[in-house]
Amino acid sequence: MTPPDANLPDRAGYAAVTYFKAPIERVRRVFTDPADQAINFGGKTEIGEVGERWIRLATERWPAITEAVLAKEPPGRLVLIWGFDANPSPDHVEFLIEPAANGVTRVTIKQHHSRDWPEDLTNGALQGWNALLAGPKTLVETGTPLPAPF
């Protein structure tokens, strides 16, 4: 189910794309399973149902992130409100997980902005999303996570 406010504008603030040599079900699991989330995103993550909260608990390295789930459409779409406890944000992050060809799965992460961001913040965020995609890709394809700081 998708609430009306999950119908995001056509233009994302930025997008990151990568391809996984793995079935869509495994790729989706790496983004939604708490065990995989703890490996990839630096701490235990819980993703509720639409309208519920999602949280990535704080660790020594990362602050807690708690916001809401706007859309959860298996197997290929997950939309979250993105922000930190100390600085909540109305921005949305959309994960699109789609079959490509020959057993390959394409993952696109789009951040939709509700306000203008300075170019340096946008560039830094894009680098962060690209690094974030490298962790799940490595785990899915090799069975081993990237070493810290990823």
C-alpha positions as CSV (number, residue, x, y, z in Angstrom):
1,M,0.0,0.0,0.0
2,T,1.3,3.5,-0.8
3,P,-0.1,6.6,0.9
4,P,-0.7,9.7,-1.2
5,D,2.4,11.5,0.0
6,A,4.6,8.8,-1.3
7,N,3.9,9.9,-4.9
8,L,7.1,11.8,-5.2
9,P,8.0,14.5,-7.7
10,D,9.5,13.3,-11.0
11,R,12.8,14.9,-10.3
12,A,15.0,13.5,-7.6
13,G,17.6,15.6,-5.9
14,Y,20.1,13.0,-7.1
15,A,20.2,9.3,-7.9
16,A,22.7,6.5,-7.5
17,V,22.5,3.3,-9.6
18,T,24.3,0.0,-9.5
19,Y,23.8,-3.6,-10.7
20,F,24.0,-6.8,-8.6
21,K,24.7,-10.2,-10.0
22,A,22.0,-11.8,-7.9
23,P,18.2,-12.5,-8.0
24,I,15.9,-9.6,-7.0
25,E,14.7,-11.5,-3.9
26,R,18.2,-11.6,-2.5
27,V,18.9,-8.0,-3.4
28,R,15.7,-6.8,-1.7
29,R,16.6,-8.8,1.4
30,V,19.9,-7.1,1.7
31,F,18.0,-3.8,2.0
32,T,15.3,-4.9,4.3
33,D,16.5,-7.8,6.5
34,P,17.7,-6.6,10.0
35,A,20.8,-8.9,9.9
36,D,21.9,-7.6,6.5
37,Q,21.1,-4.1,7.6
38,A,23.4,-4.3,10.6
39,I,26.3,-5.3,8.4
40,N,25.6,-2.7,5.6
41,F,24.4,0.3,7.4
42,G,26.5,0.3,10.6
43,G,23.8,-0.7,13.0
44,K,20.6,-2.6,13.7
45,T,17.8,-1.3,11.4
46,E,14.1,-2.0,11.8
47,I,11.7,-1.2,8.9
48,G,8.0,-1.1,9.8
49,E,5.1,-1.3,7.5
50,V,3.6,1.7,5.6
51,G,2.8,4.5,8.0
52,E,5.0,3.0,10.7
53,R,8.5,4.1,11.8
54,W,11.8,2.8,10.5
55,I,14.9,3.2,12.7
56,R,18.6,2.7,12.4
57,L,19.8,2.6,16.0
58,A,22.7,4.7,17.0
59,T,26.2,3.3,17.2
60,E,29.6,4.6,18.2
61,R,30.1,5.8,14.6
62,W,26.7,6.9,13.5
63,P,23.7,8.8,15.0
64,A,20.3,7.2,15.1
65,I,18.0,7.7,12.2
66,T,14.3,7.5,12.8
67,E,11.6,8.4,10.4
68,A,8.6,6.9,8.6
69,V,7.9,4.3,5.9
70,L,5.9,5.9,3.1
71,A,5.8,3.0,0.6
72,K,6.8,-0.7,0.9
73,E,5.9,-2.5,-2.4
74,P,7.6,-5.9,-2.7
75,P,9.7,-6.8,-4.4
76,G,10.9,-3.5,-5.8
77,R,10.1,-0.2,-4.1
78,L,10.7,1.2,-0.7
79,V,10.3,4.9,0.2
80,L,11.4,6.3,3.5
81,I,11.5,9.7,5.1
82,W,15.1,10.5,5.7
83,G,16.5,12.5,8.6
84,F,18.6,12.3,11.8
85,D,17.1,12.6,15.3
86,A,18.8,15.9,16.0
87,N,17.9,17.3,12.6
88,P,14.7,15.8,11.1
89,S,14.2,16.3,7.4
90,P,11.2,16.1,5.1
91,D,13.4,14.6,2.4
92,H,12.4,11.2,1.0
93,V,14.7,8.3,-0.1
94,E,13.3,5.9,-2.7
95,F,14.9,2.5,-3.3
96,L,13.9,0.9,-6.6
97,I,15.0,-2.8,-7.0
98,E,14.3,-4.1,-10.5
99,P,15.2,-7.1,-12.6
100,A,17.7,-6.2,-15.4
101,A,18.7,-9.1,-17.6
102,N,20.4,-12.5,-17.3
103,G,19.9,-12.7,-13.5
104,V,21.1,-9.2,-12.8
105,T,19.2,-6.8,-10.5
106,R,19.4,-3.0,-10.9
107,V,19.2,-0.9,-7.7
108,T,18.5,2.8,-7.9
109,I,18.5,5.1,-4.9
110,K,16.8,8.5,-5.4
111,Q,16.8,11.3,-2.8
112,H,13.8,13.7,-3.3
113,H,14.4,17.1,-1.8
114,S,11.7,19.3,-0.4
115,R,14.1,22.3,-0.4
116,D,17.2,23.4,-2.3
117,W,20.5,21.9,-1.0
118,P,23.9,23.5,-1.5
119,E,25.9,21.8,-4.3
120,D,28.6,20.5,-1.9
121,L,25.9,18.8,0.3
122,T,24.3,17.2,-2.8
123,N,27.7,16.0,-4.1
124,G,28.6,14.6,-0.7
125,A,25.3,12.8,-0.4
126,L,25.7,11.3,-3.8
127,Q,29.1,9.9,-2.9
128,G,27.6,8.5,0.3
129,W,24.8,6.7,-1.5
130,N,27.3,5.3,-4.0
131,A,29.4,4.0,-1.1
132,L,26.3,2.7,0.6
133,L,25.4,0.7,-2.6
134,A,28.9,-0.8,-2.6
135,G,28.4,-2.6,0.7
136,P,25.3,-4.5,-0.1
137,K,26.6,-5.3,-3.6
138,T,29.8,-6.8,-2.1
139,L,27.9,-8.8,0.5
140,V,25.4,-10.2,-2.0
141,E,28.0,-11.1,-4.6
142,T,30.8,-12.4,-2.3
143,G,29.2,-13.3,1.0
144,T,31.6,-11.0,2.8
145,P,31.0,-7.3,3.8
146,L,33.3,-4.5,2.9
147,P,35.7,-3.5,5.7
148,A,35.1,-0.4,7.7
149,P,34.5,2.5,7.1
150,F,31.9,1.3,4.6
